[in-house]
Amino acid sequence: MRKPLPARAAARSSTRRRCGDRQHGGRRDGDAPPAESMRGCQTLRLDVHVSAGGANVSVRLSNIFGDRPLVVGAAHVARRTKAADVDPSLDRTLTFRGQAGATLPPRSTVATDPVDLDAPPLSDLAICLFLPEQTDATTTHLLALQTSYVSTAGDATAAGSFPVAKTISTWPFLAGVDVEAPAGAASIVAFGSSTTDGDGATKDANRRWPDVLAARLHTGAVRGAELSVSAIVCCTTARTLPIIRTARRSARPASRDSSATCSRSRASATS
């Protein structure tokens, strides 16, 4: 059995900008719907929108409200093209301290190793997680306002055209996406309630007010500046987790193999 991996501390001279998030304990929060359940041997593809761009990406996962270990068999990050599909040439295998997968103990978080991936400002990324075991999404972001996807049976993390079994409107286990911004970049933090999280905004349109602010900053009077807008949400439900963190990381690993495969059967990428 793979030894559980602790959360990864990071450090570097360049600041890493992230997508803000809040999470709920899906089964324990009285205001939350029942936890999404994956039957096992399925893949999640979670679509997210970044504010500041960069050329280096890592992903943070959370099992903070879990009462059993969360097993992640494989993970990828890619540039989204449309709906559930990604650009295979801009797809990267994510690792956890060099390993293809990780086991998150209950009440824990973990960060992936950073990978080289060009993520322009205001672009969309797809985070793919293969869950080989039956899993309840006890830690989730309920107000995602974004359609994400669950696959048919199998590891579809590397699939360009995703085999969709069903859609979901939450972000299970996703705690944040960190993009390494260039030196001199700045951040604006929007601290607020569910309105800041996007309550009332149009689904799949990236029209939360922090998204609109980020778009105006990138295309308006400060054109050319690197600015990140992160929404930090504070609310009154008992099982809500606001995550407020700016991470810094150490020197890059010597190499990264974006073509690495896992021993489990994968869905082939299709055009």
C-alpha positions in Angstrom: 0.0 0.0 0.0 1.3 3.4 -0.9 2.4 5.5 2.1 0.1 8.5 2.5 1.7 11.8 1.4 1.7 14.9 3.5 0.8 18.3 2.3 3.7 19.7 0.2 5.4 22.9 1.5 6.7 25.1 -1.3 9.1 28.0 -1.7 10.5 30.1 -4.5 11.2 33.8 -5.3 8.3 34.1 -7.7 4.8 34.3 -6.0 2.2 31.8 -7.0 -1.3 33.1 -7.8 -4.3 30.9 -7.2 -8.0 30.4 -7.8 -9.7 31.0 -4.4 -12.1 28.3 -3.1 -14.4 27.4 -0.3 -15.3 23.9 0.7 -18.1 22.1 2.5 -18.2 18.8 4.3 -20.7 17.3 1.9 -22.3 14.8 4.3 -22.1 16.8 7.5 -23.2 20.3 6.6 -26.9 20.5 7.3 -27.3 23.1 4.6 -25.5 21.0 2.0 -27.0 18.4 -0.4 -25.9 14.8 0.0 -22.3 14.1 -1.0 -21.7 13.2 -4.7 -20.7 9.5 -4.8 -18.4 8.0 -7.4 -18.8 4.2 -7.8 -15.1 3.6 -8.2 -12.8 3.3 -11.3 -14.1 6.7 -12.6 -12.4 10.0 -13.5 -13.4 13.5 -12.5 -12.8 16.4 -15.0 -13.2 19.7 -13.1 -13.1 22.9 -15.2 -11.7 26.1 -13.6 -11.1 29.6 -14.7 -7.8 31.4 -13.8 -7.2 35.1 -13.4 -3.5 35.8 -13.6 -1.5 33.7 -16.2 1.8 31.9 -15.9 3.9 29.0 -17.2 4.0 26.8 -14.2 0.9 25.1 -12.5 0.3 23.0 -9.4 -3.0 21.8 -7.9 -4.1 21.4 -4.3 -6.5 18.7 -3.2 -8.3 18.3 0.1 -9.8 15.5 2.1 -10.3 17.9 5.1 -13.8 16.7 5.9 -13.2 13.1 4.9 -13.6 10.2 7.4 -11.7 7.7 5.3 -8.6 8.0 3.1 -9.0 9.5 -0.4 -7.2 7.5 -3.0 -6.1 9.4 -6.2 -4.8 6.9 -8.7 -3.7 9.5 -11.3 -4.1 13.2 -12.0 -3.7 15.6 -15.0 -4.0 19.3 -15.7 -4.7 20.5 -19.2 -5.9 23.5 -21.2 -9.6 23.2 -21.8 -11.0 23.6 -25.3 -14.7 23.2 -25.0 -17.1 21.4 -22.7 -15.3 18.3 -21.3 -12.6 18.3 -24.0 -8.9 19.4 -23.7 -6.0 20.1 -26.0 -3.8 16.9 -25.8 -0.7 19.0 -26.6 -1.3 21.1 -23.5 -2.0 18.2 -21.2 0.4 17.4 -18.3 0.6 14.5 -15.9 0.6 15.6 -12.3 2.7 13.8 -9.7 2.8 13.8 -5.9 6.5 14.0 -4.8 7.3 12.1 -8.0 4.6 9.5 -7.6 1.7 9.0 -10.0 -0.9 8.9 -7.3 -1.5 9.7 -3.6 -3.6 8.7 -0.6 -4.9 11.6 1.4 -5.6 10.6 5.0 -8.8 12.0 6.6 -8.5 15.7 7.6 -5.5 16.3 5.2 -4.6 18.2 2.1 -1.9 17.7 -0.5 -0.3 19.7 -3.4 1.0 18.3 -6.6 4.4 18.8 -8.0 4.5 21.9 -10.3 4.4 21.3 -14.0 5.3 23.5 -17.0 2.1 24.5 -18.7 1.3 27.8 -20.4 -1.9 29.2 -18.7 -2.7 32.6 -20.2 -4.7 35.1 -18.1 -8.4 34.4 -18.0 -8.0 30.9 -19.5 -9.7 27.7 -18.6 -8.0 24.7 -17.1 -9.3 21.1 -16.7 -8.2 19.2 -13.6 -8.6 15.4 -14.0 -8.6 13.0 -11.0 -8.8 9.2 -11.4 -10.5 7.6 -8.4 -10.0 3.9 -8.4 -12.1 3.2 -5.3 -15.7 4.0 -4.4 -15.6 7.5 -3.1 -18.0 10.0 -1.4 -17.2 13.6 -2.1 -17.3 14.6 1.6 -15.1 17.6 0.8 -16.4 19.8 -2.0 -17.0 23.3 -3.3 -20.8 23.5 -3.7 -21.1 26.9 -5.5 -18.8 26.1 -8.4 -21.2 27.6 -11.0 -19.4 25.5 -13.5 -20.3 22.3 -15.2 -17.8 19.5 -14.5 -17.8 15.9 -15.6 -17.7 12.2 -14.4 -16.4 9.6 -16.8 -17.5 6.2 -17.7 -15.5 3.4 -16.1 -11.7 3.7 -16.4 -8.8 6.2 -16.1 -9.7 9.0 -18.6 -7.2 11.5 -17.2 -5.3 11.7 -20.5 -8.3 11.6 -22.8 -8.6 14.6 -25.1 -12.2 13.8 -25.8 -13.7 12.9 -22.4 -16.1 9.9 -22.1 -18.8 11.7 -20.1 -21.1 9.5 -18.0 -22.8 12.4 -16.2 -22.3 16.1 -15.3 -21.9 17.7 -11.9 -22.0 21.3 -10.7 -19.5 21.1 -7.9 -15.8 20.8 -7.5 -15.1 17.7 -5.4 -11.8 17.6 -3.5 -10.3 20.6 -5.4 -8.9 23.1 -3.0 -7.0 25.4 -5.4 -4.9 25.9 -8.5 -1.6 27.7 -8.2 -0.1 29.5 -11.2 3.4 30.9 -10.8 3.3 34.5 -11.9 6.2 36.5 -13.2 8.2 38.8 -10.9 6.4 42.0 -10.1 2.9 40.6 -10.4 0.3 41.7 -7.9 -2.9 40.2 -6.4 -6.2 41.6 -5.3 -8.1 39.6 -2.7 -11.9 39.8 -2.7 -13.0 38.8 0.8 -16.7 38.2 1.3 -19.7 35.9 1.5 -21.5 33.8 -1.1 -22.0 36.8 -3.3 -18.2 37.0 -3.7 -18.3 33.3 -4.4 -20.6 33.9 -7.3 -24.1 33.4 -5.9 -26.6 34.7 -8.5 -24.1 34.7 -11.4 -24.7 32.9 -14.7 -23.5 29.3 -14.7 -20.6 28.4 -17.0 -20.1 32.1 -17.9 -17.3 33.1 -15.4 -19.4 36.1 -14.5 -18.8 36.1 -10.7 -17.9 39.7 -9.8 -14.2 38.8 -9.1 -14.1 37.3 -12.6 -15.5 40.5 -14.1 -13.0 42.6 -12.1 -10.1 40.4 -13.3 -11.2 40.7 -16.9 -11.5 44.5 -16.6 -8.1 44.8 -15.0 -6.5 42.7 -17.8 -8.2 44.5 -20.7 -8.7 48.0 -19.3 -6.4 50.9 -18.2 -3.8 48.6 -16.7 -3.3 46.6 -19.9 0.0 44.6 -19.7 0.1 44.3 -16.0 0.0 40.9 -14.3 -2.8 40.9 -11.8 -4.6 38.1 -9.9 -8.0 38.3 -8.3 -8.7 35.6 -5.7 -12.1 35.2 -4.0 -11.8 34.3 -0.3 -15.2 33.4 1.0 -16.3 33.5 4.6 -19.8 32.2 5.5 -21.7 30.9 8.6 -22.2 27.2 7.8 -20.5 25.0 10.3 -18.6 22.8 7.9 -17.2 25.5 5.5 -13.5 25.8 4.9 -12.1 29.1 3.6 -8.6 28.5 2.2 -6.3 31.5 2.3 -2.8 30.8 1.2 -0.1 32.1 -1.1 2.5 29.4 -1.6 6.1 29.7 -2.7 8.0 26.8 -4.0 11.6 25.6 -4.3 13.7 25.0 -7.4 12.0 23.1 -10.2 12.5 19.3 -10.4 15.2 18.2 -12.9 12.7 16.7 -15.3 9.0 16.1 -15.9 7.5 13.4 -18.0 4.1 14.5 -19.3 3.7 11.2 -21.2 4.0 9.0 -18.1 1.3 6.3 -17.9 -0.3 4.4 -15.0 -0.6 0.6 -14.8 -4.4 0.9 -14.9 -6.1 0.9 -18.2 -6.6 4.4 -19.7 -9.1 5.9 -22.1 -7.3 6.8 -25.3 -7.2 10.4 -26.3 -9.3 11.0 -29.4 -9.5 13.9 -31.8 
